């Protein structure tokens, strides 16, 4: 038996990884206790996705409803499968800036402590298994906001010729910047993953994602940019814009493109690898540009509300470079761009995301 162990298996990237690695012929063990429901409320629950995985994959998927902070429960699972574990894909996290400020203890315990628990169990029970860690571009803090941006009609942008015009590389410093509480907990996790790679010789990778997206996102206001844009448009909700005139830029990568990168690393792992992974120049947009695309798809205008103050630690412009990953894994190809992503999100939710009673049609 060859096992892929996936934490956060009910989430966007976790569920995509479950399907993908099951499709490769691995038995998949998922760990997810639906903390998104606690973080963001009932609409963000991932229980529906876990049910779908169980129904679709049958015996190829085994689910465990445990908390990655629970060392004893986690160790029991690792002991059960032991060296049959061929790869560990760690996507479980508390993903919100705003939520982290309200409960920094839980944020750090989940993001940093939970990651340490996973790493130590791999070390003790399946040290040959590569560890694929979903990190974030928030490890760079607000350093990207020091870039010399120029204001265009619908976005902030770098001048062509700037060293980071084609995307921010991994050489951007993480020191002397404002990370947010969430960003700091993810830095701790990121560095620990690297350290287990270097110190113990384990095969590890930190994938510092930009906007990770796709139709399996349980979209909610505090997490899930493109899916939440489309949800607001389709359900006739008001989308709140926080600062930067709505021209802040995000690169966006589809969950399919993320997990094919994971597969490439799984097949040829390295120790203490660090990669930015995002839409890059191939797939990016500002909020205003995302609104326009959503309106084209649905034929309905966005309902928005502007707040002058931006969120603490929020990026004014982020386009990451995938060049380091593509240099190591030249066969990996990115498929989706922003219009394709939004269209797929719309088609996947057209019967579900409908105006609620009393909302404008």
Order of alpha helices (4+ residues) and beta strands (2+ residues): beta-alpha-beta-alpha-alpha-beta-alpha-beta-alpha-alpha-alpha-beta-beta-beta-alpha-beta-beta-alpha-beta-beta-alpha-beta-beta-alpha-beta-beta-alpha-alpha
